[in-house]
């Protein structure tokens, strides 16, 4: 008989704690729903931001590559080896006059 009384008492206590008002149940459910919605929004924003940053980095990389290629093409077009200027042409040397101005004569007479 005592066991029967304890079982009834346990059932009564559990049923009292399980009976919550509809307002409390709705408030708890709304709070859980809001938490889940906020988690999904945060996850979406994080994913969207990551995709946007990846796209931005890709575009920046493409622009940087094209700018570097243009600069390299400009450098290739320029002459990288400096050609020195032509030296100044020296003046004509003075002709030296011979000391012996006589006519040339054969060494062996004929």
C-alpha positions in Angstrom: 0.0 0.0 0.0 2.9 2.4 0.8 4.4 1.8 -2.6 1.1 2.5 -4.3 1.0 5.8 -2.4 4.5 6.8 -3.4 3.8 6.0 -7.0 0.7 8.2 -7.0 2.6 11.0 -5.3 5.4 10.8 -7.9 2.9 10.8 -10.7 1.2 13.8 -9.2 4.5 15.7 -8.7 5.7 15.0 -12.2 2.3 16.0 -13.7 2.4 19.3 -11.8 5.9 20.2 -13.1 5.0 19.2 -16.6 2.0 21.4 -16.7 3.2 24.7 -17.9 1.0 27.6 -19.0 0.7 28.2 -22.7 2.3 31.6 -22.3 5.4 30.0 -20.8 5.5 27.3 -23.5 5.0 29.9 -26.3 7.7 32.2 -24.8 10.2 29.4 -24.6 9.4 28.2 -28.2 9.6 31.8 -29.5 13.0 32.2 -27.8 14.3 29.0 -29.4 12.9 30.0 -32.8 14.6 33.4 -32.6 17.9 31.8 -31.6 17.7 29.5 -34.6 16.8 32.3 -36.9 19.7 34.4 -35.6 22.1 31.5 -36.0 21.0 31.0 -39.6 21.3 34.7 -40.4 24.8 34.7 -38.9 25.8 31.7 -40.9 24.4 33.2 -44.1 26.2 36.5 -43.6 29.4 34.6 -42.8 29.1 32.6 -46.0 28.1 35.6 -48.1 31.0 37.6 -46.7 33.5 34.8 -47.4 32.3 34.5 -51.0 32.4 38.2 -51.5 36.0 38.4 -50.1 37.1 35.5 -52.3 35.6 37.2 -55.4 37.2 40.5 -54.5 40.6 38.9 -54.0 40.3 37.1 -57.4 39.4 40.4 -59.2 42.2 42.2 -57.4 44.6 39.5 -58.4 43.6 39.7 -62.1 44.0 43.5 -62.1 47.4 43.3 -60.4 48.5 40.7 -62.9 47.4 42.8 -65.9 49.1 45.9 -64.4 52.3 44.0 -63.9 52.1 42.6 -67.4 51.6 46.1 -68.9 54.6 47.4 -66.9 56.7 44.5 -68.1 55.7 45.1 -71.7 56.7 48.8 -71.4 60.1 47.9 -70.0 60.7 45.4 -72.8 59.8 48.1 -75.4 62.4 50.4 -73.9 66.0 49.9 -74.7 67.5 48.6 -71.5 71.2 48.9 -72.6 72.3 52.5 -72.8 74.2 53.1 -76.0 77.0 55.6 -75.5 77.1 58.7 -77.7 79.5 58.7 -80.6 82.9 60.0 -79.8 83.9 63.4 -81.2 85.8 63.0 -84.4 89.4 64.1 -83.9 90.8 66.9 -86.2 93.0 66.2 -89.2 96.6 65.7 -88.2 99.1 68.2 -89.7 101.2 66.7 -92.5 104.9 66.7 -91.7 107.0 67.9 -94.6 110.1 65.8 -95.5 113.5 67.2 -94.8 114.9 66.0 -98.1 112.7 67.5 -100.9 114.9 66.3 -103.9 113.6 64.1 -106.6 113.8 60.4 -106.2 116.7 58.8 -108.1 117.4 55.2 -108.8 119.8 53.5 -106.6 121.5 51.6 -109.4 122.3 53.8 -112.4 121.2 52.4 -115.8 
